[in-house]
């Protein structure tokens, strides 16, 4: 169930990103890379510890970066960080 929730959150992030044209190209690329990394981690039964730490840190950093201008995107990213934690990622 937690992996399914994480997939739903990544899908929600993609949808929200499409509805938020104000995100600059750098921010869009960052979010696309993060979601790709997350999807890759979710696909493995036991991702490497380094990948887990990096993914969670990167998502959290992106959430902080977007918090002021795009709170909905930041909120989804924070939910993703929580879901990663519940999965031990």
N, CA, C and O of each residue as an XYZ file, in Angstrom:
356
protein
N       0.803     -1.205      0.000
C       0.000      0.000      0.000
C       0.846      1.271      0.000
O       0.517      2.206     -0.730
N       1.937      1.348      0.797
C       2.730      2.580      0.774
C       3.339      2.876     -0.600
O       3.425      4.038     -0.996
N       3.763      1.836     -1.332
C       4.309      2.081     -2.668
C       3.241      2.629     -3.596
O       3.510      3.513     -4.408
N       2.037      2.108     -3.477
C       0.935      2.602     -4.307
C       0.648      4.066     -3.975
O       0.405      4.867     -4.877
N       0.674      4.416     -2.711
C       0.451      5.809     -2.304
C       1.540      6.703     -2.877
O       1.260      7.810     -3.337
N       2.766      6.233     -2.850
C       3.872      7.012     -3.396
C       3.674      7.217     -4.894
O       3.907      8.313     -5.405
N       3.254      6.188     -5.592
C       2.985      6.326     -7.029
C       1.876      7.354     -7.277
O       1.963      8.156     -8.207
N       0.842      7.322     -6.443
C      -0.246      8.300     -6.571
C       0.275      9.721     -6.354
O      -0.107     10.643     -7.076
N       1.134      9.892     -5.373
C       1.691     11.214     -5.097
C       2.555     11.708     -6.251
O       2.506     12.886     -6.605
N       3.343     10.817     -6.837
C       4.156     11.203     -7.990
C       3.247     11.608     -9.148
O       3.524     12.580     -9.852
N       2.172     10.868     -9.340
C       1.206     11.223    -10.382
C       0.573     12.581    -10.089
O       0.413     13.406    -10.989
N       0.216     12.805     -8.830
C      -0.347     14.102     -8.432
C       0.638     15.232     -8.688
O       0.251     16.320     -9.113
N       1.908     14.967     -8.427
C       2.946     15.970     -8.660
C       3.028     16.321    -10.144
O       3.117     17.495    -10.505
N       2.998     15.303    -10.998
C       3.021     15.549    -12.438
C       1.812     16.391    -12.866
O       1.951     17.344    -13.633
N       0.644     16.035    -12.370
C      -0.578     16.774    -12.716
C      -0.504     18.225    -12.242
O      -0.847     19.142    -12.989
N      -0.066     18.428    -11.031
C       0.034     19.785    -10.484
C       1.077     20.591    -11.246
O       0.891     21.786    -11.477
N       2.150     19.960    -11.631
C       3.184     20.646    -12.398
C       2.629     21.120    -13.742
O       2.965     22.210    -14.205
N       1.790     20.309    -14.360
C       1.176     20.704    -15.630
C       0.209     21.880    -15.446
O       0.025     22.684    -16.359
N      -0.401     21.974    -14.275
C      -1.346     23.074    -13.993
C      -0.649     24.325    -13.465
O      -1.301     25.335    -13.197
N       0.658     24.262    -13.318
C       1.393     25.372    -12.731
C       2.448     25.857    -13.722
O       3.623     25.508    -13.603
N       2.031     26.657    -14.695
C       2.976     27.094    -15.729
C       4.036     28.065    -15.224
O       5.022     28.309    -15.921
N       3.858     28.621    -14.040
C       4.802     29.608    -13.520
C       6.117     29.012    -13.048
O       7.066     29.752    -12.787
N       6.196     27.692    -12.934
C       7.438     27.062    -12.497
C       8.463     27.225    -13.616
O       8.193     26.891    -14.770
N       9.630     27.737    -13.269
C      10.654     27.969    -14.283
C      11.209     26.648    -14.823
O      10.985     25.583    -14.249
N      11.935     26.742    -15.933
C      12.456     25.547    -16.604
C      13.366     24.734    -15.684
O      13.334     23.503    -15.698
N      14.169     25.423    -14.891
C      15.071     24.732    -13.964
C      14.271     23.944    -12.923
O      14.602     22.800    -12.612
N      13.229     24.559    -12.394
C      12.378     23.884    -11.417
C      11.659     22.689    -12.016
O      11.555     21.640    -11.380
N      11.159     22.842    -13.241
C      10.485     21.731    -13.925
C      11.441     20.559    -14.133
O      11.085     19.404    -13.899
N      12.652     20.870    -14.573
C      13.632     19.811    -14.812
C      13.984     19.107    -13.501
O      14.087     17.881    -13.463
N      14.166     19.866    -12.447
C      14.454     19.291    -11.136
C      13.341     18.339    -10.708
O      13.614     17.225    -10.260
N      12.102     18.769    -10.843
C      10.976     17.930    -10.436
C      10.881     16.678    -11.299
O      10.588     15.597    -10.787
N      11.120     16.808    -12.577
C      11.078     15.629    -13.458
C      12.175     14.630    -13.081
O      11.936     13.423    -13.053
N      13.362     15.131    -12.797
C      14.454     14.245    -12.384
C      14.120     13.550    -11.066
O      14.347     12.351    -10.909
N      13.582     14.313    -10.131
C      13.230     13.739     -8.824
C      12.179     12.648     -8.964
O      12.307     11.577     -8.370
N      11.146     12.916     -9.743
C      10.093     11.908     -9.881
C      10.629     10.670    -10.583
O      10.228      9.552    -10.261
N      11.533     10.858    -11.541
C      12.151      9.699    -12.185
C      12.957      8.882    -11.199
O      12.888      7.653    -11.196
N      13.725      9.569    -10.358
C      14.513      8.881     -9.334
C      13.610      8.138     -8.358
O      13.896      7.001     -7.981
N      12.526      8.781     -7.952
C      11.596      8.159     -7.002
C      10.957      6.927     -7.626
O      10.861      5.880     -6.986
N      10.525      7.050     -8.867
C       9.901      5.911     -9.531
C      10.885      4.749     -9.651
O      10.494      3.589     -9.523
N      12.155      5.056     -9.895
C      13.171      4.014     -9.968
C      13.362      3.348     -8.606
O      13.468      2.125     -8.524
N      13.408      4.144     -7.542
C      13.567      3.585     -6.197
C      12.395      2.694     -5.824
O      12.590      1.632     -5.232
N      11.191      3.106     -6.158
C       9.998      2.337     -5.815
C       9.981      1.007     -6.562
O       9.418      0.025     -6.079
N      10.594      0.982     -7.729
C      10.624     -0.244     -8.521
C      11.563     -1.304     -7.992
O      11.478     -2.457     -8.416
N      12.455     -0.956     -7.078
C      13.402     -1.914     -6.509
C      12.919     -2.375     -5.136
O      12.342     -1.602     -4.371
N      13.168     -3.653     -4.842
C      12.782     -4.177     -3.527
C      13.655     -3.607     -2.424
O      13.179     -3.361     -1.316
N      14.927     -3.397     -2.719
C      15.845     -2.900     -1.710
C      16.842     -1.943     -2.360
O      17.947     -2.346     -2.724
N      16.450     -0.674     -2.505
C      17.359      0.288     -3.121
C      18.581      0.529     -2.247
O      18.506      0.377     -1.027
N      19.716      0.905     -2.857
C      20.917      1.191     -2.072
C      20.675      2.310     -1.065
O      19.919      3.240     -1.342
N      21.307      2.227      0.093
C      21.119      3.231      1.147
C      21.469      4.628      0.658
O      20.767      5.588      0.980
N      22.541      4.758     -0.113
C      22.934      6.065     -0.618
C      21.820      6.675     -1.467
O      21.543      7.869     -1.356
N      21.184      5.870     -2.309
C      20.086      6.352     -3.145
C      18.911      6.810     -2.298
O      18.271      7.817     -2.601
N      18.632      6.066     -1.238
C      17.508      6.428     -0.365
C      17.744      7.793      0.250
O      16.870      8.659      0.210
N      18.921      7.984      0.817
C      19.223      9.252      1.478
C      19.213     10.403      0.479
O      18.671     11.471      0.763
N      19.794     10.193     -0.657
C      19.861     11.229     -1.668
C      18.466     11.617     -2.138
O      18.168     12.806     -2.254
N      17.614     10.652     -2.406
C      16.267     10.940     -2.901
C      15.478     11.749     -1.886
O      14.880     12.766     -2.237
N      15.468     11.318     -0.650
C      14.706     12.031      0.378
C      15.229     13.454      0.559
O      14.449     14.400      0.676
N      16.552     13.598      0.582
C      17.144     14.930      0.736
C      16.808     15.825     -0.442
O      16.484     16.998     -0.257
N      16.882     15.285     -1.652
C      16.595     16.077     -2.845
C      15.136     16.515     -2.884
O      14.838     17.653     -3.248
N      14.236     15.628     -2.515
C      12.812     15.980     -2.511
C      12.554     17.063     -1.473
O      11.823     18.019     -1.733
N      13.148     16.913     -0.314
C      12.972     17.908      0.741
C      13.536     19.269      0.315
O      12.918     20.302      0.572
N      14.686     19.273     -0.325
C      15.290     20.512     -0.812
C      14.384     21.178     -1.848
O      14.206     22.396     -1.828
N      13.820     20.387     -2.745
C      12.911     20.938     -3.749
C      11.665     21.526     -3.095
O      11.174     22.572     -3.520
N      11.153     20.860     -2.066
C       9.963     21.366     -1.367
C      10.253     22.727     -0.743
O       9.435     23.642     -0.835
N      11.411     22.861     -0.112
C      11.787     24.133      0.511
C      11.914     25.215     -0.561
O      11.470     26.346     -0.364
N      12.520     24.865     -1.689
C      12.716     25.832     -2.778
C      11.387     26.343     -3.326
O      11.277     27.513     -3.692
N      10.387     25.481     -3.384
C       9.110     25.842     -4.002
C       8.071     26.355     -3.016
O       7.020     26.844     -3.430
N       8.343     26.255     -1.731
C       7.358     26.548     -0.687
C       6.672     27.908     -0.859
O       5.444     27.982     -0.808
N       7.426     28.961     -1.056
C       6.851     30.304     -1.094
C       6.022     30.555     -2.350
O       4.923     31.103     -2.271
N       6.547     30.155     -3.507
C       5.873     30.480     -4.757
C       4.860     29.436     -5.202
O       3.903     29.762     -5.904
N       5.056     28.197     -4.807
C       4.189     27.106     -5.271
C       3.871     26.168     -4.108
O       4.357     25.038     -4.069
N       3.063     26.631     -3.173
C       2.799     25.826     -1.976
C       2.134     24.480     -2.255
O       2.358     23.522     -1.514
N       1.333     24.390     -3.292
C       0.695     23.094     -3.591
C       1.738     22.066     -4.021
O       1.705     20.917     -3.582
N       2.660     22.486     -4.879
C       3.734     21.574     -5.284
C       4.581     21.187     -4.079
O       4.933     20.019     -3.912
N       4.905     22.158     -3.245
C       5.703     21.885     -2.051
C       4.967     20.922     -1.119
O       5.587     20.044     -0.519
N       3.672     21.081     -0.997
C       2.886     20.179     -0.150
C       2.940     18.747     -0.643
O       3.077     17.815      0.150
N       2.832     18.570     -1.956
C       2.918     17.220     -2.521
C       4.310     16.646     -2.284
O       4.455     15.473     -1.939
N       5.328     17.473     -2.471
C       6.698     17.011     -2.232
C       6.889     16.594     -0.774
O       7.560     15.600     -0.498
N       6.309     17.344      0.151
C       6.411     16.967      1.569
C       5.711     15.640      1.838
O       6.187     14.838      2.642
N       4.587     15.406      1.174
C       3.900     14.129      1.314
C       4.767     12.994      0.756
O       4.793     11.892      1.304
N       5.470     13.278     -0.335
C       6.359     12.272     -0.919
C       7.490     11.938      0.050
O       7.845     10.770      0.208
N       8.061     12.961      0.704
C       9.112     12.718      1.698
C       8.569     11.804      2.800
O       9.244     10.861      3.214
N       7.357     12.078      3.272
C       6.748     11.237      4.311
C       6.549      9.807      3.814
O       6.827      8.849      4.535
N       6.064      9.668      2.575
C       5.823      8.332      2.016
C       7.142      7.579      1.849
O       7.207      6.379      2.114
N       8.185      8.270      1.417
C       9.502      7.632      1.308
C       9.955      7.136      2.670
O      10.492      6.034      2.788
N       9.741      7.942      3.689
C      10.115      7.541      5.046
C       9.371      6.309      5.509
O       9.960      5.431      6.138
N       8.075      6.229      5.206
C       7.285      5.068      5.596
C       7.758      3.807      4.887
O       7.613      2.700      5.405
N       8.334      3.987      3.676
C       8.864      2.848      2.935
C      10.305      2.517      3.323
O      10.876      1.534      2.851
N      10.875      3.342      4.180
C      12.259      3.132      4.565
C      13.236      3.605      3.511
O      14.388      3.174      3.471
N      12.759      4.504      2.653
C      13.594      5.048      1.575
C      14.008      6.447      1.948
O      14.718      7.104      1.187
